[in-house]
Amino acid sequence: MRRRDFFVSIGGLAAMPILLPRLARAQRSMKRPLIAVLSAVRREDNSPLEAFMEGMRELGYDESRNVDIAFRFTGGHHDQFPALAEEAIRLSPDVIVALVIQATVEAKRLTQTIPIVCPLLANPIELGLIASMSRPGGNVTGLMFRIDDLAGKQLEIAAQLIPSLVRVGLIVNVATDVVVDRQEAESAAERLGIKLIPAEVRGRDDLATAFGVLSNEHVQAIVVLVDGMLFVERKRIAELAAAARLPAVYGFRDHVDAGGLISYGVNLSENFRRSASYVDKIIKGAKPGDLPVEFPSKLEMIINLKAAKTLGLDVPAALLARADEVIE
């Protein structure tokens, strides 16, 4: 080997430690980011999930062009989240978007490194998901959806709907953690002088029986607590409420869009759309622990006058005046 060629080759070897990391970074930058989505509700029946996808498209992400999204659905069966979380983590995604708190808890249990974004955080400090709202500190962040005493406010709305209200049914899915909401409903009922009659369910097959029990108890209205399975079955619940001629108050407008009477709570789709910005920031290098947890921008009331007519109910003018939207 000529002396000049020897030094050129040595120089090339010396440059390798510098070039290899640059090549690795270049390869990573060329790789499309992978997002794993864990959802209780299938995509074709999930308007909030579509709002998340719209938010991603608004930020320049397109499944056919520059991002891969792996969807995993439980169909409303929350006991499947541990297996789905394990499956998602095996994919080594850049971000996990856990659409309900149960999925977030399971994903956090299995990984302390993969970023997790949840648009429906509830009691995240108590559950050990974050250290604080302003500095989450770990691998979880997102948006709050649970508002203190929401169930109590829904009972107050039921009392305004029916001035003579003394007996209210409460649809409770005991297969999920609804202790706080139930306790708030019980406290509000005591404060308002209303007898609260819970009807416990564990799945879709229990709903008809629950409505039968409440009808036999002669309740004058019902409150449907916020829950994934009850969200999935929102159309069936609206049909059962109409058949039993029971005015029902819900936590999400999606229930009203499915034929329910009135909802008061967080706009799910807005939370999901806003969660896309977290994913975008993380993909661009931000740490989830540095991204503050955000709160819903507002609560909204939606009233379905068609459902009211079916029930033979005149909605008080004061409630109509407060409504953010009235469906004629």
C-alpha positions, -999 to +999 in steps of 0.1 A: +000+000+000+013+034-009+020+057+021-007+082+009-034+055+006-025+042+041-031+076+057-063+081+038-077+047+050-066+055+086-084+089+083-115+072+071-115+048+100-109+076+124-140+094+110-162+063+115-172+071+152-184+105+140-201+093+109-220+063+124-241+084+149-249+108+121-260+079+098-281+065+127-298+098+132-304+102+095-320+067+094-343+076+124-353+109+108-362+090+076-383+065+095-420+073+098-432+078+134-454+051+148-483+059+171-501+032+190-537+040+198-556+021+226-593+026+225-624+011+241-645+020+211-640+008+175-630+035+150-662+035+129-683+043+160-660+068+176-664+105+167-639+116+194-612+094+178-620+109+144-615+143+161-580+132+171-573+121+136-585+155+123-562+172+147-533+151+134-541+160+098-543+197+108-508+194+121-496+178+088-497+141+096-512+117+070-514+079+075-508+074+037-477+097+037-457+104+068-470+085+099-480+050+109-509+044+134-516+011+150-551+009+164-561-015+191-597-017+203-614-035+232-650-031+220-660-017+254-643-046+274-619-028+297-605-061+310-587-064+276-566-033+282-537-052+299-532-075+269-536-046+244-511-025+262-486-053+261-492-057+224-488-020+218-455-018+237-441-047+217-445-025+186-420+000+201-441+030+191-429+066+194-460+075+213-489+056+229-522+074+228-543+058+255-579+071+250-592+062+284-578+062+319-578+024+323-556+021+291-533+047+305-529+030+338-521-004+321-496+012+296-478+031+324-476-001+345-457-017+316-434+011+304-417+040+320-400+052+288-425+052+259-444+085+260-481+081+268-508+108+259-543+105+274-571+129+264-593+117+293-571+119+324-589+115+357-572+116+392-538+112+375-518+122+406-537+099+429-532+070+404-494+077+402-495+087+366-480+121+370-462+141+397-481+174+392-503+191+366-477+216+356-447+192+356-459+157+350-424+144+354-427+110+339-438+095+306-476+104+309-493+137+300-526+148+283-558+165+292-582+163+321-618+154+315-632+147+349-647+178+366-653+177+404-690+172+412-701+167+376-725+140+387-740+164+413-745+190+386-762+165+364-786+157+393-793+194+396-803+195+359-826+165+365-842+185+393-847+214+370-863+192+343-888+178+368-896+202+396-913+175+416-883+152+415-879+129+445-866+096+430-837+094+406-821+063+391-783+060+386-769+038+359-735+025+373-710+002+355-695-016+385-670-033+362-650-001+361-638+024+387-667+048+392-664+052+430-658+089+430-686+097+406-710+076+425-700+091+458-705+126+444-740+116+431-749+103+465-737+135+482-756+157+458-788+136+462-786+140+500-781+177+496-810+181+472-833+158+492-836+133+464-836+095+469-810+080+446-816+044+434-785+028+417-789+002+390-756-017+387-745-032+353-714-050+341-721-052+304-746-046+276-767-076+286-775-060+320-789-028+306-825-039+299-827-054+334-814-022+350-841-001+332-867-026+343-855-023+380-856+015+378-891+015+362-903-008+390-888+016+415-909+044+399-879+067+394-888+100+377-854+104+359-820+088+355-784+099+355-760+078+334-725+080+348-695+086+325-681+052+314-666+035+284-691+007+281-721+030+286-706+053+259-704+023+235-740+014+242-753+050+240-778+043+213-793+013+231-795+033+264-813+061+246-838+036+232-843+020+266-848+054+283-874+063+256-892+030+260-894+034+298-903+071+293-875+081+316-857+115+311-820+109+312-790+131+319-756+122+304-720+133+307-713+135+269-731+151+240-725+119+220-753+103+240-776+131+229-765+127+193-775+091+197-811+100+207-806+109+244-824+138+261-798+161+277-760+161+284-738+182+305-701+178+306-668+180+287-667+181+249-649+148+242-641+156+206-624+189+216-602+170+241-592+144+215-584+171+189-562+190+214-544+158+223-529+157+188-507+187+197-491+166+225-483+138+200-468+164+176-446+179+202-434+145+214-426+134+179-406+166+175-385+158+206-404+171+236-405+150+268-440+142+281-428+150+316-422+186+305-456+191+289-482+204+314-516+186+318-543+208+303-579+213+314-611+213+293-618+248+279-655+246+289-684+225+299-714+223+275-750+215+277-768+199+247-806+193+247-825+171+223-861+185+219-871+156+197-863+132+226-882+155+249-913+154+226-911+116+226-911+116+264-939+142+265-917+165+284-916+203+283-880+215+288-880+246+311-871+278+293-843+284+318-825+252+307-831+260+270-815+294+276-784+278+292-780+252+265-750+255+242-769+237+215-806+227+211-813+198+187-848+205+172 
